[in-house]
Amino acid sequence: MNLLDEQVRQQVRKELADLQDPVKLVAFSQELECRHCRDNRQLAEEIAGLSEKVTTEFYDFVLDKEKVSAYGVDKIPAIVVEGKRDYGIRFYGIPAGYEFTSLIEAMKAVSRRDSGLSSETREQLKKMAKPVHIQVFVTLTCPYCPLAVGLAHRFAVESEFITSNMIESAEFPHLANKYDVFGVPKTIINETIRFEGAVPESDFLAKVMGAFEASEQSKGE
């Protein structure tokens, strides 16, 4: 049974019709003790079937240790959205519900190799010289979460020093507890900066640069 009905399939075909560079969805799963791994893999397969420019690769989280290490995947189910290069975009937990939009938008961004960010944001991110890790906690029923996820992923497209993870709170309750996720979207940057809600690009930039500057200061101490 398909996860995507015909109406959604037609819409996705239209969304992916203008892809420029090829996109690869790299999914990680395992057969046991992973509630949504099978659906996560099927979702990637169904999307790939809607565009000639989309391909898939699948790896076992336990058996394919070399690939797990190469992609830095530390939990499952996971999907890496890869274009000409690995932009550091990860979906942890099945990107269904409102987050399906986030997945499609991430694919389009890596395909065109363009973040769509403002010129001011692009200039500021050129200062980046040390890794910044962004985690955005979501639920699949949150209509505002794709705004936060999409912005984080666009920052990752723009800067090779930024990695961006969508994390579905219900699938990783231990992480939701660790980061005190009581409302979504909740964003964690470099383990030090935490905030809730979908914020404008300028505010998000300030927080990302704040995390980078804090890491620079700690390096000098």
N, C-alpha and C positions, 0 to 999 in steps of 0.2 A: 504494500500500500504506500502510495506516495505521500510525503510530508507536505508538499506544495500542491495546492489545487490548481486547476487549469487557469483560473483567473490570475493567480499570483505568478504562475509560470509565464504567462503572456506578458505581464508587467515586467518581470525580471529580464525577459528576452529584450524588451525595449530598453531597459536601463543599461544592459550590457552590450547593446548593439554598437555603441561608439567607443568601446575599449580600444586603446591604442597599442600599448605593449601587452604581451601575454601576461596572464596572472596565474599563479599556482597556489592552490589551497593545500597546505600540508597539515594533515590531521593526525593527532596522536590519540591512541585509545588502548584499551585492553579488554579482553572478553569478560573477565570476572570483576566483581566489585566496582563497577563503574556504571551507574544507573543510566546515563544519557550517552554513553560512548557510541552505541550502535546508531542511535538517531543522529548524532553529530556527524558520523561518517556518511550516513545516507544523505544528510542535508548537503554536504560538500559534493557528493556524487551527483545529486539532482541539479545543483547549480551549474556544475561543470557541463552537464548535458544540455545546457541552454545557450552555450556560447562556444564557438570553436577556439576562442582565445583563452579559455579557462581549462586548466588541467588540475589533476589531483594527485597527491601522494599520500600513502597511509603507512604509519609506523606503529609498532607495538611499544608501549611505554616501558615495558619490562624487558623485552627481548632486544629491541633496537637501541641499545645504550649509546652507540656512537652518534646516531642521529639525534637522540634526546639531548645529549651533551652539546652537539653542534648548534642546535637551535635554542639551547638554554631553557627547555620546557621542564617545568617542575611540578606540574599537576595535570590531571586530565578530567574530562575531555578538553582538548585544545585544538585550535586551528590557527596556523600561521598564514598570514596573507603576504605572499611574496611576489614581487615584480621583477624588474631588472636586477634588483638586489633584495636582500632581507632588510626591510625597513624597521624591524623591531616591533611590528604590530602583532599582538596576540589576543585571541579570544579564548578565555578559560570559562568553560561552561557553554552549553549549546546556545548559539546566537539566534534564538527564536523570539517570538513576540515582537516587542518594539525593537529589540536588538538586531533583528534581521535586516532592518534598514541600515544599521551601523556597519554590518558586514558588507553589504552591497556598496555603500559609500566608500569604505576602505578599499575595496577592490578597484573602484573607479579612480581613486586618488593615486594608488600605486601604479595603475596602468598608464596614467598620463604624467606620472612623475611630477606632480604639481600639488602642493598643499592647499592652494587657494587662500593662504593667509595674506594679511595686509603687508605692504612694503615695509612698514615700521616694524612689524613683528619679525619679518624675515631678517632685517638688519640687526635687530637685537639678538636673534638666535645665532648669528654669525660669531658672536662672542663666546659661544659655548665651546668649551675645550675639555670637558670632563663629563662622564656619563650621568644622565638624569633619568630616573626610573619613575614612570607614572603608572599608578594603579587606580582604575575607576571601578568602584563597586556599584552594581546595578541589580535591579530585579527585572524580570521580563515583562512586567505589567506597568512599568514606570514610563510615562510618556516623555518625561524630561531627560531621562538617562541618555538617550542617543545623542543629545546635544553635547553633553559632557564627554562621552566616549568619542564622538566624531571629532571634537576639537583636540582631544589628546592624541588621537591617531594622526591628525593633520600636522601636529607639532613633530611627531615622529617621522613623518614623510619629509618634513623640512630640514630636520637636523639629524645627522648620523649619530649624534651623541645621545639622542632621546629614544627610549623604548617606552611603549605604551601597551598596557594590559587592560582589557575588559575582564572583570571577574563577576560572575553571577553569584550573588550572595547566598542564595538558597542551596547551591551545589557545593559551596565551600564555607559552611557555617563556622568552622574553626578559625578561618581567616576573618570572617565578619566579626567574630567575638574578639579576636586579637586587636582589630583596628576600631573597635567600638562603633560598628556600623548600625546605627539606629534609624537612619534615614538615608535615602538614595536620591540622586547619585552622591556618593562620597568619594572624594579624590585624595589619594595619598601620594606625595611626591618625595622621593628619597627618604622615606620613613620619618621625615621631620615635619613636613607641612601637610596639614589635614584640613579639609573644608568640605562642606555639604552644598549641594545645589549646582545648577548649571549657570556658570558665570560668563560674562562677556569675554571676548578674546583678549582685550587689553588687561583685564583682571587676571585671567589665566596666565598670560605672559609674565605679569609681575610676580606671580607665585612661582612659576618655573624658574625665572631668573633669580628669585630669592633663594630657591633651593640650590641653584648652581653657585651663587655667591657664598652661601653658607658652607658648601663643600670646599670652595677655594680657601675660605678663611681657616677651616679646620685643617687643611693641608699645610697651611703656613705656620700653624701653632706647634 
